[in-house]
Amino acid sequence: AEDTFKEMREAAKQKNLTFIFNKPQIPLPKISLDPRKMKDVFINLLDNALHYTEKGSVSIDIHFVHERNTVRVLIKDTGIGITPSEMNGLFKKFSRAESAKKLTSEGTGLGLYVAKLIIEDHKGTIWAESAGRGKGSTFIFELPALKE
């Protein structure tokens, strides 16, 4: 997470966005993951957040959820947001939200689908939340902590 954050800092700076990495306050438990694949997830989610945010901020928060025994990652932006109807197709193959298509013609609609496959392959879950058009979005994933 931190390496990807550092790599993408310049892209945020070029767009004049506030780019924040809120490091965990306490040491996180161990999780089993493929670092290369997890980096792909971070790149996909951060690239989307930066791409669809014209002003404001993008942040990463990571913390341990005790009651679920998971490490939770939140990537939050103040971008274009997601409508309830767009939410249903977000993680499907070749799916792009209408608002995203209007903003740019780039993108294959595979980034979130691939991220979902990688997270699920790691026994985790991924989802998105948004209060609607123009209200930003938060992409969240959780990965199970290893039992000590």
C-alpha positions in Angstrom: 0.0 0.0 0.0 2.7 2.5 1.0 4.9 1.7 -2.0 1.9 2.2 -4.4 1.0 5.4 -2.6 4.5 6.8 -3.1 4.5 5.8 -6.8 1.1 7.6 -7.4 1.9 10.7 -5.3 3.1 12.6 -8.4 -0.2 11.9 -10.3 -2.2 13.3 -7.4 0.1 16.3 -7.2 -0.3 17.0 -11.0 -4.1 17.1 -10.5 -3.7 19.3 -7.4 -5.4 16.7 -5.2 -4.8 16.1 -1.5 -3.4 12.6 -1.3 -3.4 11.0 2.1 -2.1 7.7 3.5 -3.4 7.0 7.0 -1.1 4.4 8.3 -2.5 1.9 10.9 -2.2 3.1 14.4 -1.3 -0.3 15.7 0.6 -3.1 14.1 -1.6 -5.2 11.8 -1.9 -9.0 12.1 -0.2 -11.1 9.5 -2.2 -11.9 6.3 -1.4 -14.3 3.5 -1.1 -12.6 0.1 0.7 -12.4 -3.2 2.5 -9.0 -3.0 2.5 -8.5 -6.8 -1.2 -9.2 -7.2 -2.1 -7.1 -4.2 -0.1 -4.2 -5.7 -2.2 -4.6 -8.8 -5.4 -4.2 -6.7 -3.9 -1.0 -5.1 -2.9 0.4 -8.5 -6.4 -0.3 -10.0 -8.2 1.3 -7.1 -6.0 4.3 -6.6 -5.7 4.9 -10.3 -9.5 5.0 -10.6 -9.8 7.3 -7.5 -7.3 9.7 -9.0 -8.8 9.5 -12.5 -12.4 10.2 -11.4 -11.6 12.9 -8.9 -11.2 16.4 -10.3 -10.8 18.3 -7.0 -10.5 17.4 -3.4 -8.8 14.3 -2.1 -8.0 10.7 -2.3 -7.1 8.7 0.8 -6.0 5.3 1.9 -7.0 4.0 5.4 -5.9 0.6 6.7 -7.0 -0.9 10.0 -7.8 -4.2 11.8 -11.4 -5.1 12.3 -11.3 -7.2 15.5 -14.8 -8.6 15.4 -14.3 -9.9 11.8 -10.6 -10.8 12.2 -9.8 -8.9 9.0 -7.6 -6.2 7.7 -9.7 -3.6 6.1 -8.5 -1.2 3.4 -10.5 1.9 2.4 -9.7 4.0 -0.7 -11.9 7.1 -0.5 -12.2 9.9 -3.0 -14.2 13.1 -3.5 -14.8 12.3 -7.1 -17.8 11.8 -9.4 -19.5 9.3 -7.2 -21.6 6.2 -8.1 -25.4 6.0 -8.5 -27.3 3.0 -7.0 -28.0 1.7 -10.5 -24.3 1.8 -11.5 -23.3 0.1 -8.2 -24.7 -3.3 -9.4 -22.4 -3.6 -12.4 -19.2 -2.2 -10.9 -17.3 -5.4 -10.4 -18.5 -7.2 -13.6 -16.4 -7.9 -16.6 -16.3 -5.1 -19.2 -18.6 -2.9 -17.1 -18.1 0.9 -16.9 -20.4 3.3 -15.2 -22.2 5.8 -17.5 -20.7 8.7 -15.7 -17.2 7.2 -16.2 -17.9 6.8 -19.9 -18.9 10.5 -20.2 -15.7 11.6 -18.4 -13.3 9.6 -20.5 -13.3 7.1 -23.3 -10.3 5.3 -21.7 -10.6 2.1 -19.8 -11.7 -1.5 -20.7 -14.0 -2.1 -17.7 -11.7 -4.9 -16.4 -9.8 -3.1 -13.6 -12.4 -3.6 -10.9 -13.3 -7.1 -12.2 -9.6 -8.2 -11.9 -9.3 -6.5 -8.4 -12.4 -8.5 -7.3 -10.9 -11.8 -8.6 -7.6 -11.1 -6.8 -9.3 -10.2 -3.5 -11.6 -13.3 -3.7 -8.6 -15.5 -4.5 -7.2 -14.3 -1.2 -10.4 -15.3 0.6 -11.4 -11.6 1.0 -14.3 -9.4 0.0 -14.5 -6.2 -1.9 -17.3 -3.6 -2.3 -17.9 0.0 -3.0 -20.0 2.7 -1.3 -21.2 6.1 -2.5 -23.8 8.6 -1.5 -24.5 9.2 -5.2 -23.6 11.4 -8.1 -21.0 14.1 -7.2 -20.5 12.8 -3.7 -17.3 10.7 -4.0 -16.9 7.0 -3.4 -15.2 4.6 -1.2 -13.8 1.2 -2.3 -13.3 -1.2 0.5 -11.7 -4.6 0.7 -11.1 -7.0 3.6 -8.6 -9.8 3.9 -8.6 -12.4 6.6 -6.0 -12.2 9.3 -4.0 -15.4 9.9 -4.9 -17.2 13.0 -2.0 -17.1 15.5 
